[in-house]
Amino acid sequence: MLQAQLSKDIETTCVMINCESGSEGRIIDEIKEIAGVKEAVRTTGPYDILAIIESNTVESLKEIIENRIRKIPNVNATTTLVIASRF
């Protein structure tokens, strides 16, 4: 599904993350160690963490989100937004 939504020239992607309360700091530390992650911050509102990822391929993005971020203990869900254009 993710691959069908994305082009092959990805620049920046925002990943909003829901996690178990109290685990935000540890999860952010783990996310910051992943190659391609440019920033990870704690947020207020419906999501707990926002990660900014830069990737040149769909495969690389899928690897980061599906096999790295989603497998961190206490990560409950992710929502991905690909930046389509900048003004």
MOPAC internal coordinates of N, CA, C and O (Angstrom, degrees):
PM7 1SCF
backbone

  N    0.0000 0     0.00 0     0.00 0    0    0    0
  C    1.4337 1     0.00 0     0.00 0    1    0    0
  C    1.5277 1   111.02 1     0.00 0    2    1    0
  O    1.2310 1   119.81 1   133.61 1    3    2    1
  N    1.3161 1   117.97 1   -46.39 1    3    2    1
  C    1.4546 1   121.62 1  -179.45 1    5    3    2
  C    1.5196 1   110.62 1   -58.93 1    6    5    3
  O    1.2310 1   120.28 1   136.18 1    7    6    5
  N    1.3164 1   117.07 1   -43.82 1    7    6    5
  C    1.4558 1   120.72 1  -177.71 1    9    7    6
  C    1.5227 1   111.68 1   -62.60 1   10    9    7
  O    1.2310 1   119.68 1   143.71 1   11   10    9
  N    1.2992 1   118.22 1   -36.29 1   11   10    9
  C    1.4579 1   121.54 1  -179.65 1   13   11   10
  C    1.5200 1   111.78 1   -67.06 1   14   13   11
  O    1.2310 1   119.74 1   156.07 1   15   14   13
  N    1.3152 1   118.09 1   -23.93 1   15   14   13
  C    1.4596 1   121.93 1  -176.51 1   17   15   14
  C    1.5219 1   113.10 1   -89.03 1   18   17   15
  O    1.2310 1   119.78 1   165.74 1   19   18   17
  N    1.3096 1   118.03 1   -14.26 1   19   18   17
  C    1.4549 1   120.66 1  -170.16 1   21   19   18
  C    1.5175 1   112.75 1  -114.16 1   22   21   19
  O    1.2310 1   121.06 1   -28.78 1   23   22   21
  N    1.3077 1   115.57 1   151.22 1   23   22   21
  C    1.4561 1   120.19 1   172.36 1   25   23   22
  C    1.5183 1   108.39 1   -87.40 1   26   25   23
  O    1.2310 1   120.56 1    -2.82 1   27   26   25
  N    1.3282 1   116.54 1   177.18 1   27   26   25
  C    1.4573 1   120.18 1  -179.87 1   29   27   26
  C    1.5217 1   112.68 1   -85.34 1   30   29   27
  O    1.2310 1   119.57 1   173.29 1   31   30   29
  N    1.3389 1   118.42 1    -6.71 1   31   30   29
  C    1.4573 1   121.81 1  -177.41 1   33   31   30
  C    1.5222 1   111.05 1  -111.25 1   34   33   31
  O    1.2310 1   120.53 1  -116.72 1   35   34   33
  N    1.2923 1   116.58 1    63.28 1   35   34   33
  C    1.4544 1   122.16 1  -178.82 1   37   35   34
  C    1.5200 1   108.76 1   -76.40 1   38   37   35
  O    1.2310 1   121.20 1   -42.25 1   39   38   37
  N    1.3023 1   115.31 1   137.75 1   39   38   37
  C    1.4533 1   119.34 1   174.83 1   41   39   38
  C    1.5222 1   110.61 1  -110.21 1   42   41   39
  O    1.2310 1   120.77 1   112.82 1   43   42   41
  N    1.3218 1   116.14 1   -67.18 1   43   42   41
  C    1.4566 1   120.01 1  -175.99 1   45   43   42
  C    1.5186 1   110.22 1  -129.06 1   46   45   43
  O    1.2310 1   121.11 1   -42.69 1   47   46   45
  N    1.3193 1   115.49 1   137.31 1   47   46   45
  C    1.4560 1   122.32 1  -179.56 1   49   47   46
  C    1.5257 1   108.72 1  -130.24 1   50   49   47
  O    1.2310 1   120.73 1   -40.81 1   51   50   49
  N    1.3346 1   116.21 1   139.19 1   51   50   49
  C    1.4605 1   121.95 1   175.20 1   53   51   50
  C    1.5239 1   107.93 1  -105.10 1   54   53   51
  O    1.2310 1   120.72 1   -50.68 1   55   54   53
  N    1.3143 1   116.23 1   129.32 1   55   54   53
  C    1.4576 1   120.93 1   177.29 1   57   55   54
  C    1.5203 1   107.58 1  -117.64 1   58   57   55
  O    1.2310 1   121.28 1   -63.67 1   59   58   57
  N    1.3394 1   115.17 1   116.33 1   59   58   57
  C    1.4511 1   120.84 1   176.43 1   61   59   58
  C    1.5264 1   107.47 1   -92.98 1   62   61   59
  O    1.2310 1   120.93 1   -44.57 1   63   62   61
  N    1.3134 1   115.82 1   135.43 1   63   62   61
  C    1.4589 1   120.96 1  -170.77 1   65   63   62
  C    1.5230 1   110.22 1  -126.10 1   66   65   63
  O    1.2310 1   121.22 1   -46.67 1   67   66   65
  N    1.3262 1   115.28 1   133.33 1   67   66   65
  C    1.4620 1   122.14 1   169.90 1   69   67   66
  C    1.5206 1   107.16 1  -103.02 1   70   69   67
  O    1.2310 1   120.92 1   -44.32 1   71   70   69
  N    1.3419 1   115.84 1   135.68 1   71   70   69
  C    1.4600 1   119.76 1  -179.06 1   73   71   70
  C    1.5243 1   110.07 1  -143.44 1   74   73   71
  O    1.2310 1   121.45 1    -8.23 1   75   74   73
  N    1.3209 1   114.82 1   171.77 1   75   74   73
  C    1.4580 1   121.10 1   176.96 1   77   75   74
  C    1.5252 1   109.50 1   -66.56 1   78   77   75
  O    1.2310 1   120.52 1   -42.50 1   79   78   77
  N    1.3143 1   116.62 1   137.50 1   79   78   77
  C    1.4556 1   122.19 1   178.90 1   81   79   78
  C    1.5277 1   110.53 1   -57.44 1   82   81   79
  O    1.2310 1   120.95 1   -45.39 1   83   82   81
  N    1.3234 1   115.80 1   134.61 1   83   82   81
  C    1.4568 1   120.89 1   179.17 1   85   83   82
  C    1.5157 1   114.00 1    93.47 1   86   85   83
  O    1.2310 1   120.00 1   168.59 1   87   86   85
  N    1.3277 1   117.60 1   -11.41 1   87   86   85
  C    1.4662 1   120.50 1  -178.15 1   89   87   86
  C    1.5293 1   112.75 1  -101.75 1   90   89   87
  O    1.2310 1   120.03 1  -177.24 1   91   90   89
  N    1.3239 1   117.55 1     2.76 1   91   90   89
  C    1.4597 1   121.55 1  -174.13 1   93   91   90
  C    1.5327 1   113.16 1   -57.65 1   94   93   91
  O    1.2310 1   120.21 1   131.42 1   95   94   93
  N    1.3168 1   117.20 1   -48.58 1   95   94   93
  C    1.4671 1   120.93 1  -177.22 1   97   95   94
  C    1.5146 1   112.62 1   -59.65 1   98   97   95
  O    1.2310 1   120.45 1   133.27 1   99   98   97
  N    1.3199 1   116.74 1   -46.73 1   99   98   97
  C    1.4619 1   120.89 1   179.80 1  101   99   98
  C    1.5191 1   110.96 1   -63.97 1  102  101   99
  O    1.2310 1   120.51 1   137.40 1  103  102  101
  N    1.3281 1   116.63 1   -42.60 1  103  102  101
  C    1.4632 1   120.62 1  -179.77 1  105  103  102
  C    1.5263 1   110.38 1   -64.71 1  106  105  103
  O    1.2310 1   119.96 1   136.48 1  107  106  105
  N    1.3221 1   117.69 1   -43.52 1  107  106  105
  C    1.4645 1   120.72 1   177.59 1  109  107  106
  C    1.5210 1   110.41 1   -59.37 1  110  109  107
  O    1.2310 1   120.07 1   136.14 1  111  110  109
  N    1.3304 1   117.48 1   -43.86 1  111  110  109
  C    1.4679 1   120.56 1   178.01 1  113  111  110
  C    1.5240 1   111.19 1   -58.68 1  114  113  111
  O    1.2310 1   120.11 1   137.29 1  115  114  113
  N    1.3344 1   117.39 1   -42.71 1  115  114  113
  C    1.4680 1   120.91 1   179.25 1  117  115  114
  C    1.5217 1   111.42 1   -67.05 1  118  117  115
  O    1.2310 1   120.49 1   137.73 1  119  118  117
  N    1.3179 1   116.67 1   -42.27 1  119  118  117
  C    1.4647 1   120.62 1  -179.02 1  121  119  118
  C    1.5249 1   110.65 1   -63.36 1  122  121  119
  O    1.2310 1   119.84 1   139.79 1  123  122  121
  N    1.3167 1   117.90 1   -40.21 1  123  122  121
  C    1.4657 1   121.50 1  -178.89 1  125  123  122
  C    1.5262 1   112.69 1   -62.47 1  126  125  123
  O    1.2310 1   119.98 1   158.78 1  127  126  125
  N    1.3192 1   117.65 1   -21.22 1  127  126  125
  C    1.4644 1   121.78 1   179.54 1  129  127  126
  C    1.5307 1   112.79 1   -82.63 1  130  129  127
  O    1.2310 1   119.65 1   170.74 1  131  130  129
  N    1.3221 1   118.28 1    -9.26 1  131  130  129
  C    1.4613 1   122.22 1  -177.15 1  133  131  130
  C    1.5251 1   109.60 1   -81.64 1  134  133  131
  O    1.2310 1   120.34 1   -51.64 1  135  134  133
  N    1.3273 1   116.96 1   128.36 1  135  134  133
  C    1.4678 1   121.43 1   176.97 1  137  135  134
  C    1.5231 1   109.25 1   -59.85 1  138  137  135
  O    1.2310 1   120.59 1   -45.00 1  139  138  137
  N    1.3153 1   116.48 1   135.00 1  139  138  137
  C    1.4573 1   121.73 1  -178.90 1  141  139  138
  C    1.5145 1   113.32 1    99.71 1  142  141  139
  O    1.2310 1   120.27 1   160.15 1  143  142  141
  N    1.3235 1   117.08 1   -19.85 1  143  142  141
  C    1.4673 1   120.47 1   177.70 1  145  143  142
  C    1.5251 1   107.91 1   -82.38 1  146  145  143
  O    1.2310 1   120.91 1   -59.69 1  147  146  145
  N    1.3189 1   115.87 1   120.31 1  147  146  145
  C    1.4619 1   121.27 1  -178.67 1  149  147  146
  C    1.5156 1   112.47 1   -92.72 1  150  149  147
  O    1.2310 1   120.47 1   152.47 1  151  150  149
  N    1.3239 1   116.71 1   -27.53 1  151  150  149
  C    1.4610 1   120.32 1  -179.36 1  153  151  150
  C    1.5168 1   108.84 1  -161.69 1  154  153  151
  O    1.2310 1   120.58 1   -31.59 1  155  154  153
  N    1.3194 1   116.51 1   148.41 1  155  154  153
  C    1.4655 1   122.77 1   172.98 1  157  155  154
  C    1.5183 1   106.99 1  -143.55 1  158  157  155
  O    1.2310 1   120.95 1   -52.86 1  159  158  157
  N    1.3419 1   115.78 1   127.14 1  159  158  157
  C    1.4633 1   120.61 1  -175.74 1  161  159  158
  C    1.5229 1   110.35 1  -137.20 1  162  161  159
  O    1.2310 1   121.34 1   -25.51 1  163  162  161
  N    1.3292 1   115.04 1   154.49 1  163  162  161
  C    1.4625 1   121.01 1   174.06 1  165  163  162
  C    1.5235 1   108.22 1   -81.57 1  166  165  163
  O    1.2310 1   120.58 1   -37.91 1  167  166  165
  N    1.3260 1   116.49 1   142.09 1  167  166  165
  C    1.4586 1   120.73 1  -177.84 1  169  167  166
  C    1.5259 1   110.49 1  -128.30 1  170  169  167
  O    1.2310 1   121.33 1   -13.05 1  171  170  169
  N    1.3308 1   115.06 1   166.95 1  171  170  169
  C    1.4572 1   121.12 1   170.82 1  173  171  170
  C    1.5210 1   107.14 1  -107.10 1  174  173  171
  O    1.2310 1   120.43 1   -14.98 1  175  174  173
  N    1.3044 1   116.79 1   165.02 1  175  174  173
  C    1.4591 1   120.22 1  -179.44 1  177  175  174
  C    1.5173 1   111.46 1   101.92 1  178  177  175
  O    1.2310 1   120.43 1    25.43 1  179  178  177
  N    1.3214 1   116.79 1  -154.57 1  179  178  177
  C    1.4679 1   119.62 1  -173.40 1  181  179  178
  C    1.5272 1   114.49 1   -71.97 1  182  181  179
  O    1.2310 1   119.85 1   164.60 1  183  182  181
  N    1.3359 1   117.89 1   -15.40 1  183  182  181
  C    1.4632 1   121.09 1   179.13 1  185  183  182
  C    1.5156 1   109.08 1  -116.37 1  186  185  183
  O    1.2310 1   120.92 1   -27.91 1  187  186  185
  N    1.3260 1   115.85 1   152.09 1  187  186  185
  C    1.4586 1   121.32 1  -177.29 1  189  187  186
  C    1.5208 1   113.17 1   -94.12 1  190  189  187
  O    1.2310 1   120.76 1   147.30 1  191  190  189
  N    1.3356 1   116.15 1   -32.70 1  191  190  189
  C    1.4644 1   122.05 1  -174.81 1  193  191  190
  C    1.5203 1   108.67 1  -138.64 1  194  193  191
  O    1.2310 1   120.96 1   -35.90 1  195  194  193
  N    1.3352 1   115.77 1   144.10 1  195  194  193
  C    1.4561 1   122.25 1   172.13 1  197  195  194
  C    1.5190 1   107.49 1  -120.33 1  198  197  195
  O    1.2310 1   120.49 1   -54.18 1  199  198  197
  N    1.3248 1   116.67 1   125.82 1  199  198  197
  C    1.4613 1   121.86 1   175.95 1  201  199  198
  C    1.5212 1   108.68 1  -115.11 1  202  201  199
  O    1.2310 1   120.71 1   -44.85 1  203  202  201
  N    1.3276 1   116.24 1   135.15 1  203  202  201
  C    1.4563 1   122.63 1   176.65 1  205  203  202
  C    1.5274 1   106.96 1  -105.08 1  206  205  203
  O    1.2310 1   121.12 1   -57.09 1  207  206  205
  N    1.3341 1   115.47 1   122.91 1  207  206  205
  C    1.4631 1   121.52 1  -176.22 1  209  207  206
  C    1.5153 1   109.35 1  -120.06 1  210  209  207
  O    1.2310 1   120.53 1   -41.56 1  211  210  209
  N    1.3275 1   116.59 1   138.44 1  211  210  209
  C    1.4577 1   121.94 1   171.28 1  213  211  210
  C    1.5178 1   107.86 1  -113.97 1  214  213  211
  O    1.2310 1   121.22 1   -51.20 1  215  214  213
  N    1.3301 1   115.28 1   128.80 1  215  214  213
  C    1.4585 1   121.14 1  -176.48 1  217  215  214
  C    1.5196 1   109.20 1  -150.02 1  218  217  215
  O    1.2310 1   120.53 1   -35.19 1  219  218  217
  N    1.3217 1   116.58 1   144.81 1  219  218  217
  C    1.4622 1   120.77 1   179.71 1  221  219  218
  C    1.5135 1   113.60 1   -97.69 1  222  221  219
  O    1.2310 1   119.87 1   167.88 1  223  222  221
  N    1.3283 1   117.85 1   -12.12 1  223  222  221
  C    1.4628 1   120.09 1  -178.54 1  225  223  222
  C    1.5216 1   110.79 1  -135.59 1  226  225  223
  O    1.2310 1   121.01 1   -26.03 1  227  226  225
  N    1.3114 1   115.67 1   153.97 1  227  226  225
  C    1.4571 1   121.64 1   175.49 1  229  227  226
  C    1.5233 1   109.74 1   -62.48 1  230  229  227
  O    1.2310 1   120.50 1   139.81 1  231  230  229
  N    1.3236 1   116.65 1   -40.19 1  231  230  229
  C    1.4661 1   120.71 1  -178.51 1  233  231  230
  C    1.5230 1   111.15 1   -61.29 1  234  233  231
  O    1.2310 1   120.69 1   137.07 1  235  234  233
  N    1.3169 1   116.29 1   -42.93 1  235  234  233
  C    1.4621 1   120.81 1   178.56 1  237  235  234
  C    1.5243 1   111.14 1   -64.26 1  238  237  235
  O    1.2310 1   120.59 1   136.92 1  239  238  237
  N    1.3210 1   116.47 1   -43.08 1  239  238  237
  C    1.4630 1   120.65 1   178.24 1  241  239  238
  C    1.5246 1   111.15 1   -62.72 1  242  241  239
  O    1.2310 1   120.48 1   134.41 1  243  242  241
  N    1.3263 1   116.68 1   -45.59 1  243  242  241
  C    1.4657 1   120.24 1   178.40 1  245  243  242
  C    1.5221 1   111.27 1   -60.15 1  246  245  243
  O    1.2310 1   120.18 1   139.23 1  247  246  245
  N    1.3235 1   117.26 1   -40.77 1  247  246  245
  C    1.4627 1   121.36 1   178.42 1  249  247  246
  C    1.5284 1   110.45 1   -59.67 1  250  249  247
  O    1.2310 1   120.68 1   132.84 1  251  250  249
  N    1.3186 1   116.30 1   -47.16 1  251  250  249
  C    1.4617 1   120.37 1  -178.89 1  253  251  250
  C    1.5250 1   111.14 1   -62.59 1  254  253  251
  O    1.2310 1   120.18 1   132.08 1  255  254  253
  N    1.3251 1   117.25 1   -47.92 1  255  254  253
  C    1.4666 1   120.34 1  -174.86 1  257  255  254
  C    1.5227 1   111.75 1   -76.20 1  258  257  255
  O    1.2310 1   120.34 1   126.17 1  259  258  257
  N    1.3227 1   116.96 1   -53.83 1  259  258  257
  C    1.4669 1   120.44 1  -172.64 1  261  259  258
  C    1.5193 1   113.74 1   -76.10 1  262  261  259
  O    1.2310 1   119.95 1   141.67 1  263  262  261
  N    1.3199 1   117.70 1   -38.33 1  263  262  261
  C    1.4638 1   119.80 1  -173.94 1  265  263  262
  C    1.5148 1   114.42 1  -102.27 1  266  265  263
  O    1.2310 1   119.94 1   169.11 1  267  266  265
  N    1.3178 1   117.72 1   -10.89 1  267  266  265
  C    1.4549 1   119.71 1   178.82 1  269  267  266
  C    1.5305 1   111.26 1  -114.92 1  270  269  267
  O    1.2310 1   120.02 1   114.14 1  271  270  269
  N    1.3332 1   117.56 1   -65.86 1  271  270  269
  C    1.4714 1   120.43 1  -174.42 1  273  271  270
  C    1.5195 1   111.53 1   -64.12 1  274  273  271
  O    1.2310 1   119.69 1   129.88 1  275  274  273
  N    1.3229 1   118.20 1   -50.12 1  275  274  273
  C    1.4734 1   120.58 1  -176.69 1  277  275  274
  C    1.5221 1   113.37 1   -66.01 1  278  277  275
  O    1.2310 1   119.89 1   162.62 1  279  278  277
  N    1.3224 1   117.81 1   -17.38 1  279  278  277
  C    1.4692 1   120.43 1  -179.44 1  281  279  278
  C    1.5253 1   112.77 1   -93.88 1  282  281  279
  O    1.2310 1   120.04 1   178.25 1  283  282  281
  N    1.3153 1   117.53 1    -1.75 1  283  282  281
  C    1.4646 1   120.17 1   176.22 1  285  283  282
  C    1.5304 1   107.83 1   -69.86 1  286  285  283
  O    1.2310 1   119.92 1   -49.27 1  287  286  285
  N    1.3335 1   117.76 1   130.73 1  287  286  285
  C    1.4655 1   119.90 1   178.83 1  289  287  286
  C    1.5295 1   111.74 1   -54.74 1  290  289  287
  O    1.2310 1   120.88 1   -41.60 1  291  290  289
  N    1.3242 1   115.93 1   138.40 1  291  290  289
  C    1.4612 1   126.17 1   178.22 1  293  291  290
  C    1.5272 1   114.47 1    78.50 1  294  293  291
  O    1.2310 1   119.55 1  -176.19 1  295  294  293
  N    1.3447 1   118.47 1     3.81 1  295  294  293
  C    1.4670 1   120.48 1   169.62 1  297  295  294
  C    1.5190 1   106.25 1   -81.60 1  298  297  295
  O    1.2310 1   120.44 1   -59.29 1  299  298  297
  N    1.3309 1   116.76 1   120.71 1  299  298  297
  C    1.4640 1   121.42 1  -176.38 1  301  299  298
  C    1.5175 1   113.48 1   -94.27 1  302  301  299
  O    1.2310 1   120.01 1   143.41 1  303  302  301
  N    1.3373 1   117.59 1   -36.59 1  303  302  301
  C    1.4671 1   120.58 1  -176.65 1  305  303  302
  C    1.5200 1   109.65 1  -162.80 1  306  305  303
  O    1.2310 1   121.12 1   -24.42 1  307  306  305
  N    1.3337 1   115.47 1   155.58 1  307  306  305
  C    1.4620 1   121.02 1   174.28 1  309  307  306
  C    1.5230 1   109.70 1  -132.05 1  310  309  307
  O    1.2310 1   121.26 1   -29.03 1  311  310  309
  N    1.3182 1   115.20 1   150.97 1  311  310  309
  C    1.4608 1   122.82 1   171.98 1  313  311  310
  C    1.5196 1   106.21 1  -129.35 1  314  313  311
  O    1.2310 1   120.64 1   -49.56 1  315  314  313
  N    1.3257 1   116.39 1   130.44 1  315  314  313
  C    1.4582 1   121.28 1  -174.25 1  317  315  314
  C    1.5219 1   111.01 1  -112.03 1  318  317  315
  O    1.2310 1   120.89 1   -47.44 1  319  318  317
  N    1.3314 1   115.91 1   132.56 1  319  318  317
  C    1.4609 1   122.72 1   174.81 1  321  319  318
  C    1.5218 1   108.19 1  -123.65 1  322  321  319
  O    1.2310 1   120.30 1   -59.00 1  323  322  321
  N    1.3218 1   117.02 1   121.00 1  323  322  321
  C    1.4548 1   121.17 1   175.41 1  325  323  322
  C    1.5233 1   107.71 1   -91.36 1  326  325  323
  O    1.2310 1   120.36 1   -50.42 1  327  326  325
  N    1.3127 1   116.93 1   129.58 1  327  326  325
  C    1.4593 1   120.42 1   177.82 1  329  327  326
  C    1.5208 1   107.72 1   -72.75 1  330  329  327
  O    1.2310 1   120.98 1   -62.38 1  331  330  329
  N    1.3299 1   115.74 1   117.62 1  331  330  329
  C    1.4606 1   121.49 1  -174.93 1  333  331  330
  C    1.5243 1   112.16 1   -83.92 1  334  333  331
  O    1.2310 1   120.48 1   142.43 1  335  334  333
  N    1.3325 1   116.68 1   -37.57 1  335  334  333
  C    1.4645 1   119.77 1   178.63 1  337  335  334
  C    1.5166 1   109.37 1  -160.15 1  338  337  335
  O    1.2310 1   121.51 1   -20.56 1  339  338  337
  N    1.3124 1   114.72 1   159.44 1  339  338  337
  C    1.4648 1   121.86 1   178.22 1  341  339  338
  C    1.5173 1   108.20 1  -122.79 1  342  341  339
  O    1.2310 1   121.02 1   -34.26 1  343  342  341
  N    1.3187 1   115.65 1   145.74 1  343  342  341
  C    1.4649 1   120.51 1  -179.92 1  345  343  342
  C    1.5070 1   110.46 1  -119.42 1  346  345  343
  O    1.2310 1   120.10 1   180.00 1  347  346  345

